[in-house]
Amino acid sequence: MVEPAAADEVRYLRWEAVTTVSWFLLDVSWLFELRLASLVFGAACVGAGLVTTLHSRRDVASLSVSLGVLAWVLMCAAWVTGDLHKIAWAVGLAKVLAGAVGVCLVTALVTSRHAHSAWDQVLERFRRLRL
């Protein structure tokens, strides 16, 4: 018998894979300007992203990452839809969602128990670039 927490982690990983594959197919449909396919894969990507978020761990950092990815998926779907179907408000929505992604990821970094090592790794990259 699989422990409930382990089973939820497995579901999370499976839905995360579905989200990633549908996100890739959304981007490919955008690249080749396949309007109907972009709507189908956009809906699949958003739906899978929602389910992935539901199976996320319940600590602030994990939820922030999951919500950030979900916002990123929504941003991409809105951007693709706005671009291919010439819907100006959808591109505007994508810009707002980009801000939400940033807030979620900063929240995740600040609340993570590994925040100091993560910040050190980020700063190390900038030091190598001499910035």
C-alpha positions as CSV (number, residue, x, y, z in Angstrom):
1,M,0.0,0.0,0.0
2,V,1.3,3.4,-1.0
3,E,1.3,6.1,1.7
4,P,-1.2,9.0,0.9
5,A,1.6,11.6,0.8
6,A,3.7,9.4,-1.5
7,A,0.7,8.8,-3.7
8,D,0.0,12.5,-4.0
9,E,3.6,13.1,-4.9
10,V,3.3,10.5,-7.7
11,R,0.1,12.2,-9.0
12,Y,1.9,15.5,-8.8
13,L,4.8,14.3,-10.9
14,R,2.5,12.6,-13.5
15,W,0.4,15.7,-13.9
16,E,3.5,17.9,-14.0
17,A,4.6,15.8,-17.0
18,V,1.3,16.2,-18.7
19,T,1.5,19.9,-18.1
20,T,5.0,20.0,-19.6
21,V,4.1,18.0,-22.7
22,S,0.9,20.0,-23.4
23,W,2.8,23.2,-22.9
24,F,5.4,22.1,-25.4
25,L,2.6,21.2,-27.9
26,L,1.0,24.6,-27.2
27,D,4.3,26.3,-28.1
28,V,4.7,24.2,-31.2
29,S,1.2,25.0,-32.4
30,W,2.0,28.7,-31.9
31,L,5.3,28.4,-33.8
32,F,3.4,26.8,-36.8
33,E,0.4,29.1,-36.3
34,L,-2.0,26.3,-35.8
35,R,-4.9,28.2,-34.3
36,L,-7.2,25.3,-33.4
37,A,-4.4,23.2,-32.0
38,S,-3.3,26.2,-29.9
39,L,-6.7,26.4,-28.3
40,V,-6.8,22.6,-27.7
41,F,-3.3,22.4,-26.2
42,G,-3.8,25.7,-24.3
43,A,-6.9,24.3,-22.6
44,A,-5.1,21.0,-21.9
45,C,-2.1,22.8,-20.5
46,V,-4.2,25.0,-18.2
47,G,-6.3,22.1,-17.0
48,A,-3.2,19.9,-16.3
49,G,-1.6,22.9,-14.6
50,L,-4.6,23.3,-12.3
51,V,-4.6,19.6,-11.4
52,T,-0.8,19.7,-10.8
53,T,-1.4,22.6,-8.4
54,L,-4.1,20.7,-6.5
55,H,-1.5,17.9,-5.9
56,S,1.2,20.2,-4.7
57,R,2.6,20.0,-1.2
58,R,0.9,22.4,1.1
59,D,3.8,24.5,2.4
60,V,4.1,28.1,1.3
61,A,7.2,27.6,-0.8
62,S,5.8,24.6,-2.7
63,L,2.4,26.2,-3.3
64,S,4.2,29.4,-4.5
65,V,6.2,27.4,-7.0
66,S,3.0,25.5,-8.2
67,L,1.0,28.7,-8.4
68,G,3.9,30.4,-10.2
69,V,4.0,27.6,-12.8
70,L,0.2,27.8,-13.2
71,A,0.4,31.5,-13.7
72,W,3.2,31.0,-16.3
73,V,1.0,28.4,-18.1
74,L,-1.9,30.8,-18.1
75,M,0.4,33.6,-19.3
76,C,1.6,31.5,-22.2
77,A,-1.9,30.4,-23.1
78,A,-3.2,34.0,-23.0
79,W,-0.2,35.3,-25.0
80,V,-0.6,32.6,-27.7
81,T,-4.4,33.2,-27.9
82,G,-3.9,36.9,-28.1
83,D,-1.2,36.7,-30.8
84,L,-2.8,34.0,-33.0
85,H,-6.4,35.3,-32.7
86,K,-5.6,39.0,-32.6
87,I,-7.2,39.5,-29.1
88,A,-5.5,42.5,-27.5
89,W,-6.9,42.0,-24.0
90,A,-5.4,38.5,-23.9
91,V,-1.9,39.9,-24.5
92,G,-2.6,42.5,-21.7
93,L,-3.7,39.6,-19.4
94,A,-0.5,37.8,-20.3
95,K,1.5,40.8,-19.1
96,V,-0.4,40.9,-15.8
97,L,0.2,37.1,-15.3
98,A,3.9,37.7,-15.9
99,G,3.9,39.9,-12.8
100,A,2.1,37.2,-10.9
101,V,4.7,34.6,-11.9
102,G,7.4,36.9,-10.6
103,V,5.6,37.4,-7.3
104,C,5.0,33.7,-6.8
105,L,8.7,32.8,-7.6
106,V,10.1,35.4,-5.3
107,T,7.7,34.3,-2.6
108,A,8.8,30.7,-3.1
109,L,12.5,31.7,-2.9
110,V,12.0,33.8,0.3
111,T,9.9,31.2,2.1
112,S,12.0,28.1,1.1
113,R,14.1,26.5,3.8
114,H,16.8,26.4,1.1
115,A,16.5,30.2,0.4
116,H,20.0,31.1,1.5
117,S,21.7,28.5,-0.7
118,A,19.4,29.4,-3.6
119,W,20.3,33.1,-3.3
120,D,24.0,32.2,-3.0
121,Q,23.8,30.2,-6.3
122,V,22.0,33.1,-8.0
123,L,24.6,35.6,-6.8
124,E,27.4,33.3,-7.8
125,R,26.1,33.3,-11.4
126,F,26.1,37.1,-11.4
127,R,29.6,37.2,-10.0
128,R,30.9,35.0,-12.8
129,L,29.4,37.5,-15.3
130,R,31.1,40.4,-13.5
131,L,27.8,42.1,-12.9
